[in-house]
Amino acid sequence: VLEKIVVQDEKNIRVFFDEPLYVSGDTLNPMFFSIDRGIVCVSAKPIPPDYKSILLTLSEDLEQNLIYTLTINGLVEDCVGNMMHQGLFGEFALPNQPVSNDIIINELLFNSLESTDAPYIELYNRSDKVIDIGNLYFGVGNGDYPKSVVPMVEDGWQLF
């Protein structure tokens, strides 16, 4: 399953999956991946060591304030031979920098119901921007400077 798409820079996106992909060699066929708005994938490199993500290099720079759709057209499979559904798609955008009050904390639970020690934080993007919360940190403490900070998510996550 396609989990998320994170923009690395104007010409590269990283596509994350829920299971390791089967890789024979150090590249996949870039034609397996298509993007709307006339953008072509020129290379598709699986990322070791877990091979749960692919770095796609694009033919053109992404433009700010446009939402793109990535579609998987080829035969991509996981390590045990399960084929990914063709036509699977996800949306992404070149993220904007947030300013004060773009994102608000809507709910905060210190004891989540899942089998994890992690807290649950519900964020709401009340702007018209796409923001990568992988560039944001959550701080604990009083005053202007928190005692400790942790990233919101690892590897990025686009909040539309």
C-alpha positions as CSV (number, residue, x, y, z in Angstrom):
1,V,0.0,0.0,0.0
2,L,1.2,3.5,-0.8
3,E,1.6,5.2,2.6
4,K,2.7,8.7,1.8
5,I,4.6,10.9,-0.7
6,V,7.1,13.4,0.6
7,V,8.7,16.2,-1.5
8,Q,12.5,16.2,-1.1
9,D,13.0,19.2,-3.3
10,E,11.7,20.7,-6.5
11,K,12.8,17.7,-8.6
12,N,12.7,14.7,-6.3
13,I,9.9,13.0,-4.4
14,R,10.1,10.1,-2.0
15,V,7.3,7.5,-2.2
16,F,6.7,5.4,1.0
17,F,5.1,1.9,1.1
18,D,3.9,-0.2,4.0
19,E,6.1,-3.2,3.0
20,P,9.5,-3.7,1.5
21,L,9.6,-3.8,-2.3
22,Y,11.1,-6.5,-4.3
23,V,14.1,-5.0,-6.1
24,S,16.4,-6.7,-8.6
25,G,19.1,-4.2,-9.1
26,D,19.4,-0.7,-7.9
27,T,16.6,0.9,-9.9
28,L,13.0,0.3,-10.9
29,N,11.5,1.2,-14.2
30,P,10.5,4.9,-13.9
31,M,7.7,4.3,-16.5
32,F,5.9,2.4,-13.6
33,F,5.1,5.8,-12.1
34,S,3.3,8.7,-13.8
35,I,2.5,12.2,-12.6
36,D,-0.1,14.5,-14.0
37,R,0.6,18.0,-15.5
38,G,3.0,16.5,-18.0
39,I,5.7,15.6,-15.5
40,V,7.7,12.4,-16.3
41,C,9.7,10.3,-13.8
42,V,13.2,10.0,-15.2
43,S,14.5,7.6,-12.5
44,A,13.2,5.4,-9.7
45,K,15.7,4.4,-7.0
46,P,14.7,2.1,-4.1
47,I,16.1,3.3,-0.8
48,P,18.0,0.7,1.2
49,P,18.3,-0.9,3.7
50,D,14.5,-1.6,4.1
51,Y,13.4,-0.8,0.5
52,K,10.1,0.6,1.8
53,S,10.6,3.8,-0.2
54,I,11.6,5.0,-3.7
55,L,13.2,8.2,-4.7
56,L,11.7,9.5,-7.9
57,T,13.5,12.1,-9.9
58,L,11.2,14.3,-12.1
59,S,11.7,15.8,-15.5
60,E,10.6,19.2,-14.4
61,D,10.6,21.3,-11.2
62,L,7.4,21.2,-9.1
63,E,5.5,24.5,-8.9
64,Q,4.3,26.0,-5.7
65,N,0.6,25.9,-4.9
66,L,-0.2,23.1,-7.3
67,I,-1.4,19.6,-6.1
68,Y,0.0,16.8,-8.2
69,T,-1.2,13.2,-8.5
70,L,1.2,10.3,-8.7
71,T,-0.2,7.1,-10.2
72,I,1.5,3.7,-10.1
73,N,1.0,2.0,-13.5
74,G,3.5,-0.8,-13.5
75,L,4.0,-4.2,-11.8
76,V,5.5,-3.4,-8.5
77,E,5.6,-6.2,-5.9
78,D,6.7,-6.7,-2.3
79,C,9.3,-9.2,-1.2
80,V,6.9,-12.1,-1.0
81,G,5.5,-11.5,-4.5
82,N,2.3,-9.6,-3.7
83,M,1.5,-7.3,-6.6
84,M,0.6,-3.7,-6.0
85,H,-2.7,-2.7,-7.6
86,Q,-2.1,-0.8,-10.8
87,G,-3.8,2.6,-10.8
88,L,-3.0,3.2,-7.1
89,F,-2.5,6.9,-6.6
90,G,-1.6,9.6,-4.1
91,E,-1.5,13.4,-4.0
92,F,1.4,15.6,-3.1
93,A,2.6,19.2,-3.4
94,L,5.7,21.4,-3.0
95,P,5.1,22.4,0.6
96,N,4.9,25.9,1.9
97,Q,6.5,27.3,5.1
98,P,3.9,27.7,7.8
99,V,3.4,30.9,9.7
100,S,1.8,31.5,13.0
101,N,-1.7,30.1,13.3
102,D,-1.6,28.1,10.0
103,I,-1.6,24.9,12.0
104,I,-3.4,24.4,15.3
105,I,-3.4,21.6,17.8
106,N,-7.0,20.4,17.8
107,E,-6.6,17.6,20.4
108,L,-3.9,16.3,22.6
109,L,-4.0,12.9,24.4
110,F,-1.1,11.9,26.7
111,N,-2.3,8.3,27.0
112,S,-3.3,7.0,23.6
113,L,-5.6,4.0,23.3
114,E,-3.2,2.1,20.9
115,S,-0.5,-0.2,22.1
116,T,2.1,2.5,22.0
117,D,3.8,4.8,24.4
118,A,3.5,7.7,21.9
119,P,1.1,10.6,22.6
120,Y,-1.7,11.4,20.2
121,I,-1.7,14.8,18.6
122,E,-4.5,15.9,16.2
123,L,-3.4,18.8,14.0
124,Y,-5.6,21.0,11.9
125,N,-4.3,22.9,8.9
126,R,-6.5,26.0,8.7
127,S,-4.6,27.6,5.9
128,D,-4.9,27.0,2.2
129,K,-1.2,25.8,2.1
130,V,0.2,22.3,1.9
131,I,2.6,22.0,4.9
132,D,5.2,19.3,5.5
133,I,5.0,18.6,9.2
134,G,8.2,16.7,9.1
135,N,9.9,20.1,9.3
136,L,8.0,21.0,12.5
137,Y,8.8,20.1,16.1
138,F,6.7,19.6,19.2
139,G,8.2,21.1,22.4
140,V,7.6,20.4,26.1
141,G,8.1,23.0,28.8
142,N,7.0,26.5,29.8
143,G,7.8,29.9,28.4
144,D,9.3,30.8,25.0
145,Y,11.9,28.0,24.9
146,P,10.9,24.4,25.4
147,K,13.0,22.1,27.6
148,S,12.9,19.4,24.9
149,V,11.7,19.1,21.4
150,V,10.9,16.1,19.1
151,P,10.0,16.1,15.4
152,M,6.3,15.8,14.6
153,V,7.0,12.9,12.3
154,E,10.0,11.1,10.8
155,D,10.7,11.4,7.1
156,G,8.0,14.1,6.5
157,W,4.2,14.1,6.1
158,Q,2.2,16.5,4.0
159,L,-0.7,18.1,5.8
160,F,-3.2,19.4,3.2
